[in-house]
């Protein structure tokens, strides 16, 4: 978002609303629209999507129930260790939502830490259950993610409600 250069700087955010997708699940050109740059939505482009799919280095990822539980547990543990206040988490088959207060980090840093630690735990689980490194994924997540800063109680409550109640019901998905 561009701000008026003469505007008064905003206070510290109350929390961050972070969202990231699994690898290959929302490509540039997607029919749902896609983000070229933060705040710059683009419409569907089947040719762009097909080109993006051709350049993928691994298959599209849909997390299993067990993997979603690992991701959720990792986020809870990371918040406890960092002394961050986790307000809501919902790991779905193709994306993750987190509402968190992380006063010592930027939203970029918080998102990257969650993705990095979830990747580590998912790889450890894959090795433990598979017994070999040959089938372990290298890429679990898309490169970026959404990092909304929440500055007021209404936005915070809306984000928490969306994460916990606004995802719809999908069979086999832990919400």
Residue frames relative to the residue before (quaternion, step in Angstrom):
aa qw qx qy qz dx dy dz
X 1.0000 0.0000 0.0000 0.0000 0.00 0.00 0.00
X 0.2882 -0.7248 0.5897 0.2094 3.53 -1.00 0.76
X 0.2307 -0.7769 0.5758 0.1082 3.51 -1.00 0.87
X 0.5804 -0.5429 0.4738 0.3794 3.51 -1.28 0.43
X 0.4699 -0.7035 0.4456 0.2928 3.63 -0.67 1.04
X 0.7012 0.4549 -0.2714 0.4772 3.59 1.14 -0.52
X 0.4710 0.6975 -0.4300 0.3266 3.57 1.29 -0.04
X 0.5242 -0.6106 0.4949 0.3278 3.53 -1.22 0.57
X 0.5052 -0.6575 0.4540 0.3261 3.63 -0.84 0.90
X 0.4908 -0.6626 0.4890 0.2845 3.54 -1.10 0.76
X 0.5680 -0.5699 0.4712 0.3614 3.52 -1.27 0.48
X 0.6764 -0.4388 0.3759 0.4568 3.54 -1.31 0.05
X 0.5050 -0.6435 0.4659 0.3375 3.61 -1.00 0.68
X 0.5256 -0.6110 0.4909 0.3307 3.53 -1.22 0.57
X 0.7852 -0.1072 0.1259 0.5968 3.57 1.05 -0.83
X 0.3797 -0.6646 0.5815 0.2757 3.52 -1.41 0.04
X 0.1935 -0.7216 0.6510 0.1342 3.53 -1.19 0.71
X 0.0474 -0.8323 0.5497 -0.0529 3.56 -0.21 1.38
X 0.0217 0.7769 -0.6284 0.0332 3.55 -1.02 0.85
X 0.0889 0.7745 -0.6248 0.0421 3.56 -1.01 0.82
X 0.3696 -0.7457 0.5255 0.1767 3.52 -1.21 0.64
X 0.5506 -0.5835 0.4811 0.3536 3.52 -1.31 0.39
X 0.6800 -0.5235 0.3446 0.3805 3.51 -1.23 0.61
X 0.8587 0.1676 -0.1410 0.4634 3.54 -0.93 1.00
X 0.5803 0.6348 -0.3677 0.3537 3.60 1.22 -0.14
X 0.7838 0.1075 -0.0857 0.6056 3.62 1.21 -0.24
X 0.0445 -0.8552 0.5149 -0.0380 3.53 0.20 1.34
X 0.6149 -0.4868 0.4385 0.4389 3.57 -1.24 0.29
X 0.7537 0.3316 -0.2784 0.4945 3.55 -0.88 1.00
X 0.3905 0.7577 -0.4528 0.2615 3.61 1.28 -0.21
X 0.5755 -0.6279 0.4115 0.3242 3.57 -1.07 0.80
X 0.6281 0.5298 -0.3376 0.4591 3.62 1.21 -0.39
X 0.5488 -0.5352 0.4137 0.4911 3.56 1.32 -0.21
X 0.0905 -0.8007 0.5909 0.0396 3.57 -1.20 0.29
X 0.4425 -0.6915 0.5132 0.2502 3.54 -1.22 0.51
X 0.2792 -0.7614 0.5644 0.1541 3.55 -0.65 1.13
X 0.7470 -0.0387 0.0618 0.6609 3.54 1.04 -0.93
X 0.6659 -0.4855 0.3419 0.4517 3.61 -1.10 0.41
X 0.8314 0.1700 -0.1656 0.5025 3.54 -0.82 1.08
X 0.6790 0.4575 -0.2772 0.5028 3.59 1.28 0.04
X 0.0911 -0.8228 0.5609 0.0021 3.55 0.10 1.35
X 0.1651 -0.7643 0.6187 0.0768 3.53 -1.15 0.75
X 0.4875 -0.6558 0.4955 0.2945 3.54 -1.19 0.61
X 0.7155 -0.4367 0.3349 0.4304 3.52 -1.36 0.25
X 0.0346 0.7637 -0.6428 0.0491 3.51 -1.17 0.76
X 0.2788 -0.8181 0.4766 0.1611 3.60 0.07 1.28
X 0.6295 0.5250 -0.3458 0.4566 3.61 1.02 -0.69
X 0.6457 0.5088 -0.3119 0.4763 3.60 0.97 -0.86
X 0.6540 0.5123 -0.3149 0.4590 3.57 0.96 -0.86
X 0.6526 0.5090 -0.3144 0.4649 3.60 0.92 -0.86
X 0.6432 0.5123 -0.3147 0.4742 3.58 1.00 -0.83
X 0.6446 0.5152 -0.3164 0.4680 3.59 0.98 -0.84
X 0.6481 0.5182 -0.3179 0.4586 3.59 0.95 -0.86
X 0.6398 0.5351 -0.3250 0.4458 3.62 0.98 -0.80
X 0.7089 0.4642 -0.2548 0.4659 3.58 1.08 -0.73
X 0.4487 0.6922 -0.4633 0.3240 3.61 1.23 -0.04
X 0.3316 -0.7593 0.5314 0.1765 3.56 -1.01 0.85
X 0.7568 0.1678 -0.1384 0.6164 3.59 1.32 -0.13
X 0.6335 -0.5199 0.4043 0.4060 3.55 -1.28 0.21
X 0.6232 -0.5034 0.4386 0.4073 3.54 -1.31 0.38
X 0.2845 -0.7805 0.5395 0.1375 3.56 -1.02 0.81
X 0.0157 -0.7206 0.6930 0.0139 3.52 -1.08 0.90
X 0.3715 -0.7575 0.4968 0.2033 3.56 -0.59 1.16
X 0.4205 -0.6785 0.5450 0.2564 3.55 -1.08 0.79
X 0.6909 -0.4425 0.3526 0.4500 3.56 -1.28 0.15
X 0.6644 0.5059 -0.3025 0.4595 3.59 0.91 -0.91
X 0.6612 0.4948 -0.3076 0.4726 3.59 0.96 -0.82
X 0.6285 0.5245 -0.3366 0.4655 3.61 1.02 -0.73
X 0.6400 0.5126 -0.3223 0.4731 3.58 1.04 -0.75
X 0.6234 0.5273 -0.3314 0.4727 3.62 1.05 -0.74
X 0.6498 0.5126 -0.3140 0.4652 3.58 0.91 -0.90
X 0.6661 0.5021 -0.3031 0.4609 3.59 0.85 -0.95
X 0.6698 0.4988 -0.2911 0.4667 3.58 0.88 -0.96
X 0.6420 0.5260 -0.3194 0.4573 3.59 1.00 -0.80
X 0.6529 0.5018 -0.3100 0.4752 3.59 0.95 -0.84
X 0.6392 0.5134 -0.3202 0.4746 3.60 0.94 -0.87
X 0.6787 0.4927 -0.2884 0.4620 3.60 0.86 -0.96
X 0.6560 0.5164 -0.3180 0.4493 3.58 0.92 -0.90
X 0.6459 0.5089 -0.3198 0.4707 3.59 0.99 -0.80
X 0.6383 0.5211 -0.3272 0.4625 3.59 0.99 -0.79
X 0.6733 0.4986 -0.2903 0.4625 3.59 0.89 -0.95
X 0.7309 0.4236 -0.2265 0.4849 3.59 0.91 -0.92
X 0.3537 -0.7388 0.4810 0.3124 3.56 1.33 -0.31
X 0.3365 0.6933 -0.5373 0.3427 3.53 1.03 0.96
X 0.3907 -0.7068 0.5357 0.2465 3.58 -1.13 0.56
X 0.1949 -0.7841 0.5843 0.0762 3.56 -0.43 1.28
X 0.1884 -0.8152 0.5439 0.0644 3.56 -0.59 1.18
X 0.7838 -0.1198 0.0841 0.6035 3.59 1.13 -0.61
X 0.0255 0.7632 -0.6455 0.0137 3.53 -1.19 0.69
X 0.0680 0.7717 -0.6297 0.0577 3.54 -1.07 0.79
X 0.1044 -0.7883 0.6061 0.0176 3.55 -0.46 1.25
X 0.1357 -0.7922 0.5944 0.0244 3.55 -0.68 1.17
X 0.7126 -0.4457 0.3038 0.4486 3.59 -1.23 0.01
X 0.8271 0.1888 -0.0847 0.5226 3.60 1.01 -0.71
X 0.7956 0.1466 -0.1375 0.5715 3.60 1.18 0.22
X 0.2622 -0.7397 0.6034 0.1412 3.52 -1.36 0.38
X 0.1197 -0.7590 0.6361 0.0706 3.56 -1.07 0.86
X 0.0259 0.7753 -0.6304 0.0291 3.57 -1.05 0.84
X 0.0868 -0.7257 0.6780 0.0784 3.54 -1.09 0.81
X 0.1090 0.8180 -0.5396 0.1668 3.55 -0.53 1.23
X 0.2709 -0.6896 0.6418 0.1980 3.50 -1.28 0.56
X 0.0741 0.7831 -0.6070 0.1133 3.56 -0.61 1.21
X 0.1449 -0.8726 0.4585 0.0853 3.57 0.47 1.22
X 0.7039 0.4581 -0.2725 0.4694 3.59 1.13 -0.50
X 0.7292 0.3850 -0.2195 0.5213 3.61 1.26 0.08
X 0.4682 -0.6064 0.5513 0.3303 3.52 -1.31 0.38
X 0.6340 -0.5153 0.3786 0.4350 3.61 -1.17 0.26
X 0.5976 0.5639 -0.3596 0.4422 3.60 1.09 -0.65
X 0.6815 0.4847 -0.2843 0.4688 3.57 0.91 -0.94
X 0.6437 0.5181 -0.3289 0.4571 3.59 0.92 -0.84
X 0.6581 0.5080 -0.3086 0.4622 3.59 0.89 -0.92
X 0.6825 0.4889 -0.2944 0.4566 3.58 0.85 -0.94
X 0.6373 0.5141 -0.3363 0.4651 3.60 1.01 -0.70
X 0.6456 0.5071 -0.3300 0.4659 3.60 0.90 -0.83
X 0.6795 0.4868 -0.3032 0.4576 3.59 0.82 -0.92
X 0.6613 0.5145 -0.3093 0.4498 3.59 0.93 -0.87
X 0.7041 0.4538 -0.2807 0.4685 3.60 0.83 -0.93
X 0.6258 0.5169 -0.3458 0.4708 3.59 1.02 -0.68
X 0.6219 0.5310 -0.3365 0.4669 3.59 1.02 -0.77
X 0.6454 0.5236 -0.3245 0.4517 3.60 0.88 -0.92
X 0.7045 0.4687 -0.2749 0.4566 3.57 0.79 -1.02
X 0.6434 0.5093 -0.3268 0.4689 3.60 0.99 -0.73
X 0.6510 0.4984 -0.3182 0.4760 3.61 1.00 -0.76
X 0.6316 0.5244 -0.3322 0.4645 3.59 0.98 -0.84
X 0.6536 0.5062 -0.3097 0.4697 3.57 0.95 -0.85
X 0.6436 0.5250 -0.3207 0.4553 3.59 0.97 -0.84
X 0.6582 0.4961 -0.3051 0.4771 3.57 0.95 -0.85
X 0.6710 0.5122 -0.2991 0.4449 3.58 0.92 -0.91
X 0.7418 0.3977 -0.2332 0.4870 3.59 0.95 -0.77
X 0.7088 0.4449 -0.2483 0.4879 3.57 1.16 -0.62
X 0.3017 -0.7861 0.4870 0.2323 3.56 1.08 -0.74
X 0.7528 0.2823 -0.1869 0.5645 3.59 1.24 0.02
X 0.4484 -0.6823 0.5069 0.2765 3.56 -1.19 0.50
X 0.5015 0.7132 -0.4043 0.2763 3.60 1.20 -0.32
X 0.7702 0.3532 -0.1902 0.4958 3.60 1.05 -0.65
X 0.4598 0.7008 -0.4415 0.3202 3.59 1.25 0.08
X 0.4639 -0.6749 0.5073 0.2681 3.57 -0.94 0.95
X 0.3176 -0.7031 0.5960 0.2226 3.52 -1.22 0.55
X 0.7891 0.2525 -0.1054 0.5500 3.57 0.99 -0.84
X 0.1121 -0.8210 0.5596 0.0118 3.57 -0.59 1.20
X 0.8076 0.2443 -0.0673 0.5324 3.57 1.04 -0.83
X 0.5693 -0.5351 0.4830 0.3953 3.53 -1.32 0.27
X 0.6820 -0.5308 0.3199 0.3884 3.58 -1.22 0.42
X 0.8092 0.1837 -0.0807 0.5522 3.58 0.85 -0.85
X 0.1604 -0.7635 0.6071 0.1512 3.53 -1.19 -0.60
X 0.5690 -0.5707 0.4597 0.3732 3.53 -1.31 0.07
X 0.0499 -0.8004 0.5969 -0.0253 3.57 -0.88 1.01
X 0.0267 0.8200 -0.5685 0.0603 3.57 0.19 1.25
X 0.2596 -0.7359 0.6046 0.1598 3.52 -1.01 0.85
X 0.2251 -0.7866 0.5669 0.0962 3.56 -0.84 1.02
X 0.1579 -0.8486 0.5042 0.0270 3.55 -0.50 1.23
X 0.7861 0.2299 -0.1452 0.5550 3.61 1.18 -0.22
X 0.6847 -0.5181 0.3428 0.3812 3.53 -1.28 0.50
X 0.6370 0.5380 -0.3385 0.4361 3.60 0.97 -0.80
X 0.6624 0.4906 -0.2998 0.4803 3.60 0.96 -0.86
X 0.6388 0.5323 -0.3157 0.4572 3.55 1.00 -0.85
X 0.6802 0.4832 -0.2883 0.4699 3.58 0.84 -0.94
X 0.6437 0.5193 -0.3224 0.4606 3.59 1.00 -0.82
X 0.6552 0.5082 -0.3149 0.4619 3.61 0.95 -0.83
X 0.6538 0.5045 -0.3147 0.4680 3.59 0.90 -0.89
X 0.6574 0.5089 -0.3092 0.4619 3.58 0.90 -0.93
X 0.6485 0.5203 -0.3184 0.4555 3.59 0.95 -0.87
X 0.6748 0.4977 -0.2984 0.4559 3.59 0.88 -0.94
X 0.7626 0.3995 -0.2093 0.4637 3.58 0.84 -0.94
X 0.8257 0.2375 -0.0906 0.5035 3.59 1.00 -0.74
X 0.7097 0.5226 -0.2528 0.3992 3.59 1.13 -0.50
X 0.5206 0.6710 -0.3951 0.3503 3.56 1.21 0.28
X 0.4746 -0.6664 0.4527 0.3545 3.57 1.23 -0.10
X 0.4698 -0.6540 0.5163 0.2914 3.51 -1.31 0.21
X 0.0084 0.7751 -0.6309 0.0333 3.52 -0.84 1.04
X 0.4901 -0.6696 0.4598 0.3161 3.61 -0.74 0.96
X 0.8317 0.2270 -0.1728 0.4763 3.54 -0.97 0.88
X 0.6231 0.5271 -0.3500 0.4598 3.59 1.24 0.05
X 0.3344 -0.7208 0.5728 0.2011 3.53 -0.86 0.99
X 0.1269 -0.8075 0.5737 0.0524 3.59 -0.66 1.07
